[in-house]
Amino acid sequence: MNLFAYWPSRQALPRWFVGAMLTLAAMTQVAAADADAALKAAAETAQASLIDTLHDLVSIESGSTNLAGLAKMASYTQARLDALGAKTERIKTSQGPGADIVIGRWQGSGSKKLMLIAHLDTVYQAGILASQPYKVDGNRIYGPGIADDKGGIAVILHALRLLADRGWRDYAALTVVFNPDEEIGSIGSGETIASLAAQHDVVFSCEPTAAKAVAKDESLLLGASGTALAVMEVKGRAAHAGAAPELGRNALIELSHQLIQTRDVAKSVPGTQLNWTYSQVGTVRNQIPEKALANGDVRLTVAAGDQLLLQALREKIKSSRLVPDTETTVSIELGRPPFVADEKGRAMARRAQAIYAELNRPLGLVEMTGGGTDAGYASRSGHAAVVESFGLAGFGYHARDEYIEVDSIVPRLYLMSRLLMEMARP
């Protein structure tokens, strides 16, 4: 745009205004030409090898309880980090199936501490490759876990290779964490992630971004719900269902009543969500059930939301009972903490948008999703700038025909590499 086109006379402009506009025009030209041509070319060259890495990763079945597969993933990624010059270690998760967390560390010559996280596990059962094999179809590559989160692992490994080839060491510390239990809530690795993130200035979390079939533009994520488990239990009284049902106190009927009357309670508690998803009751057909249990999926985006929701649930349960002499209790067990990017994270995301603009490619910023993420653990201390979804664009997570989009590889490699260099600057 000609900045002076709508002024009747350039000579009539104040000198300060002319100077300011010329400076702005110069800055605009510099920004437009600011793409790192060498880095972009290196990312383009790296695409083929990254696809090979995806093939290697997808070929290893690594469901969250598949210890043999997770051990292979740990060995593969540890060897790749070793080849990049990292000091590596493997530590057991504190609880759960007992797989290994892989950690790689580098010491540099700069002042900032940077951390990258992705997960080794998938939701798929052993044998899934027989029905859903790795395959390439145009701009899509299919395979179990290829987007969530093997694409994120691949982006980390190849971005670090690009930077290593440049001799980049402008950081005080660089740490990579690959955990094996994200899909079951990071129950044994979450505290490790939180502790390490609190020692770093910046954390890149590398879950996937949505494919074109779902979202117009690739994006980064600025918020994700925390998770919790709600448990409702009803105690009644057993009796013969045919001969003396009136002597029983039907826990199933009371549970059904309480589930119905509490189903919308979370709507009155801002920052919380509750969906009852599982129930277990009764053992035989001809007995009035004396016990009933239900589990609920809870999502939280506010601190202490679990306590506020629990209080509301207890008040609602107390307000009405359908079956006399039954007792209903409810509890909430916290899982992964919520992730809400602070201003440090938002500033980081805006810098990422500027980097994508160097490629003439828009980058969206998604405020919130209902899915949990390890960025919640990483951001818990409030110390680090944390942003989510630096992985490849894809879709079909946790379903059939999961895929990534090939044309997201170069932009995501470029973004990760450029932003690492940017965030390492004092």
Buried (B, 14 or more C-beta within 10 A) or exposed (E): EEBBEEBEEEEEBEEEEBEEBEEEBEEEEEEEEEBBEEBBEBBEEBBEEBBEBBBBBBEBBBBBBBBEBBBBBBBBBBEBBEEBEBEBEBEEBBEBBBBBBBBBBBEBEBEBBBBBBBBBBBBBEEEBBEEBEBEBEEBBBBBBBBBBBBBBBBBBBBBBBBBBEBEBBBBBBBBBBBBBBBBBBBBBBBBBBBEBBBEBBBBBBBBBBBBBEEBEBBBBBBBBBBBBBBBBBBBBBBBEBEEEEEEBBBBBBBBBBBBEBBBEBBEEBEBBBBEBEEBEBBEEEEBBBBBBBBBBBBBBBBEEBBEBBBEBBBEBBEEEBBBEEBEBEBEBEBBBBBBBBEEBBBBBBEBBBBBBBBBEBEBBBBEBBEBBBBBBBBBBBEBBBBBBBBBBBBBBBEEEEBBBBBEBBBBBBBBBBBBBBBBBEE
